Amino acid sequence: MSPSSEPALEAAEEVDREDVEIDGLLEAVYRYYGFDFRQYARPSLRRRLWRRAHLEKVTTMSGLQERLLHDRACMEHLLLDLSINVTAMFRDPTFFLAFRRTVVPLLRTYPFIRIWNAGCSTGEETHSLAIVLAEEGLLDRTRIYATDINESVLVRAKEGVFPLEQMRAYTENYLAAGGTRAFSEYYTAGYEGARFDRSLTDGVVFSRHNLASDGSFNEFHAIICRNVMIYFDTKLQDRVHDLFHESLVRFGLLCLGQKESITFTSHADDYKVVDAADRIFRKVR
Ligand SMILES: C[S@@+](CC[C@H](N)C(=O)[O-])C[C@H]1O[C@@H](n2cnc3c(N)ncnc32)[C@H](O)[C@@H]1O
């Protein structure tokens, strides 16, 4: 071997070793805790694992693996790190406007409506959907299933208390999403935050569901899964698209995030585009 190729070899070994260690860590987490992050998109996964490693003051991925297996609190922190819970009420207002204008009239044709809000995080999205459905006179005949991999965000979603300081931005989003009431009608301001009207979530079932490993549990007229699959690699995205396709009624609606699409998935031909910009698709076969 020529001396000049040695640094390159060392660099390659370093990268390979890290990959091997990350594979081992993810396998261990899956086998010990049942959380399957093996098919999450690698670059952002690597970044988040290293962030956790630095906070735990370990210098290798193997060190982090050992910590994770022996310290449940470390695992819980990693879970929060990995399942990025950023959300907002009426996030991407144009989507909610499109939902009101194009999805609601289609849902109205069903006597009883089932909606799956997958990856609902702390519930801002679920509350936004409930507000639109209430204003359109459909909430009483709708059951929303709001699911997430993360138990702690579901607890907060059920509480329906959101930071007061967000209310100004959420009011603007609500109005941009076609809302015509006073947004403040929906919550009571208290010391703990803005507590949303319980009647919005009376018909919501909040439950843990892991898109990477759990199966279909009902047939839905609409599935809203926004800003979740961006964290998955293409194989896991395909798995989730299989699951959604199986879980939608014929002519059911699939709503994705603005950076997500059905194009290039194995189900591309099974849907008709309803709204390209706001990523709304209708199952046609
Ligand atoms: C960025 S948030 C999106 C929240 C909301 N849908 C929105 O668009 O505002 C992503 C959510 O997906 C959840 N998630 C990540 N991996 C998941 C999985 N395998 N199964 C179910 N939910 C998952 C996370 O816990 C997190 O709450």
The ligand as an SDF file (V2000), in Angstrom:
LIG
                    3D

 27 29  0  0  0  0  0  0  0  0999 V2000
  -42.5580   17.3030   13.2610 C   0  0  0  0  0  0  0  0  0  0  0  0
  -43.8260   16.5100   14.1720 S   0  0  0  0  0  0  0  0  0  0  0  0
  -45.2160   16.8420   13.1260 C   0  0  0  0  0  0  0  0  0  0  0  0
  -46.4390   17.1680   13.9300 C   0  0  0  0  0  0  0  0  0  0  0  0
  -47.6490   17.5440   13.0870 C   0  0  0  0  0  0  0  0  0  0  0  0
  -48.0640   16.4650   12.2330 N   0  0  0  0  0  0  0  0  0  0  0  0
  -47.3890   18.7810   12.2800 C   0  0  0  0  0  0  0  0  0  0  0  0
  -47.2070   18.7050   11.0730 O   0  0  0  0  0  0  0  0  0  0  0  0
  -47.3340   19.8710   12.8750 O   0  0  0  0  0  0  0  0  0  0  0  0
  -43.4770   14.7850   13.8570 C   0  0  0  0  0  0  0  0  0  0  0  0
  -44.2130   13.8300   14.8030 C   0  0  0  0  0  0  0  0  0  0  0  0
  -44.0820   12.5140   14.2880 O   0  0  0  0  0  0  0  0  0  0  0  0
  -43.9360   11.6370   15.3740 C   0  0  0  0  0  0  0  0  0  0  0  0
  -43.2870   10.4020   14.9200 N   0  0  0  0  0  0  0  0  0  0  0  0
  -41.9790   10.2230   14.5900 C   0  0  0  0  0  0  0  0  0  0  0  0
  -41.7480    8.9510   14.2690 N   0  0  0  0  0  0  0  0  0  0  0  0
  -42.9500    8.3050   14.3750 C   0  0  0  0  0  0  0  0  0  0  0  0
  -43.3620    6.9630   14.1820 C   0  0  0  0  0  0  0  0  0  0  0  0
  -42.4940    6.0320   13.8130 N   0  0  0  0  0  0  0  0  0  0  0  0
  -44.6730    6.6600   14.3830 N   0  0  0  0  0  0  0  0  0  0  0  0
  -45.5510    7.6080   14.7770 C   0  0  0  0  0  0  0  0  0  0  0  0
  -45.2200    8.8930   14.9900 N   0  0  0  0  0  0  0  0  0  0  0  0
  -43.9230    9.2370   14.7940 C   0  0  0  0  0  0  0  0  0  0  0  0
  -43.0770   12.4130   16.3520 C   0  0  0  0  0  0  0  0  0  0  0  0
  -43.1840   11.8960   17.6730 O   0  0  0  0  0  0  0  0  0  0  0  0
  -43.6340   13.8110   16.2050 C   0  0  0  0  0  0  0  0  0  0  0  0
  -44.6160   14.0810   17.1600 O   0  0  0  0  0  0  0  0  0  0  0  0
  1  2  1  0
  2  3  1  0
  2 10  1  0
  3  4  1  0
  4  5  1  0
  5  6  1  0
  5  7  1  0
  7  8  2  0
  7  9  1  0
 10 11  1  0
 11 12  1  0
 11 26  1  0
 12 13  1  0
 13 14  1  0
 13 24  1  0
 14 15  1  0
 14 23  1  0
 15 16  2  0
 16 17  1  0
 17 18  1  0
 17 23  2  0
 18 19  1  0
 18 20  2  0
 20 21  1  0
 21 22  2  0
 22 23  1  0
 24 25  1  0
 24 26  1  0
 26 27  1  0
M  CHG  2   2   1   9  -1
M  END
$$$$
